[in-house]
């Protein structure tokens, strides 16, 4: 059987895509700590991602570790509970 290959559609970063609807991200609790020195994390793809001093080391909902830029963290997350932000 000879199937014609299908070319996947490509979306531009800021493309206005018809059919998109508003949605809200689920309020999931993840864990994080601010790291005050350069650090790296082995990614799911097997290569290393580099974190800058002040970036956050985070644990995702499936237990994976990843890096979040400090400015993005401040715009996207609030700490749960009282006390200072944990640091390593």
C-alpha positions in Angstrom: 0.0 0.0 0.0 1.5 3.3 -1.1 0.4 6.2 1.2 1.0 9.8 0.4 3.0 11.5 3.2 1.1 14.2 5.0 3.0 17.5 5.6 2.2 18.8 9.1 0.7 22.2 9.3 3.1 24.9 10.7 1.7 27.7 12.9 3.6 31.0 13.2 4.4 32.2 16.7 1.9 35.1 16.7 -0.6 33.7 14.2 -4.3 34.4 14.7 -5.7 30.9 14.6 -9.4 30.6 14.0 -11.3 28.5 16.5 -9.2 29.3 19.6 -11.2 29.8 22.7 -10.3 31.3 26.1 -9.3 28.9 28.8 -7.7 29.0 32.3 -4.7 27.0 33.4 -5.7 24.5 36.1 -4.5 25.6 39.6 -1.8 22.9 40.1 0.6 23.1 42.9 4.3 22.6 41.8 7.4 22.9 43.9 10.2 25.4 43.4 13.3 26.9 45.0 15.5 29.8 43.9 19.1 28.9 43.1 21.7 31.6 43.7 24.4 30.1 41.6 24.8 28.9 38.0 23.3 25.4 37.7 22.2 22.9 35.1 19.4 20.3 34.8 19.4 17.2 32.6 16.3 17.6 30.4 13.9 15.0 29.4 15.6 15.0 26.0 18.9 14.0 27.6 20.8 17.3 27.1 21.5 19.9 29.8 19.7 23.2 30.3 21.5 25.9 32.1 20.1 28.1 34.9 21.3 31.5 35.9 21.8 32.7 39.5 18.3 33.7 40.7 16.4 31.3 38.4 14.0 28.8 39.9 14.5 25.0 40.0 11.0 23.5 39.7 9.5 20.1 39.9 6.6 19.5 37.5 3.5 17.4 38.0 5.1 14.3 36.7 8.2 14.7 39.0 10.5 16.2 36.3 12.9 19.0 37.2 13.1 22.1 35.0 14.4 25.6 35.1 12.2 28.7 35.2 13.5 32.2 34.5 13.0 34.4 37.6 11.1 37.1 35.7 8.7 34.5 34.2 8.2 32.9 37.6 7.3 36.3 39.2 4.7 36.9 36.4 3.3 33.4 36.5 3.4 32.0 40.1 2.6 32.9 43.7 4.2 31.1 46.6 1.8 29.0 48.6 1.9 29.6 52.4 3.9 32.0 54.5 7.6 32.6 54.8 10.4 33.5 52.5 11.0 31.8 49.1 13.1 28.7 49.6 16.7 29.0 48.3 19.5 26.5 47.5 
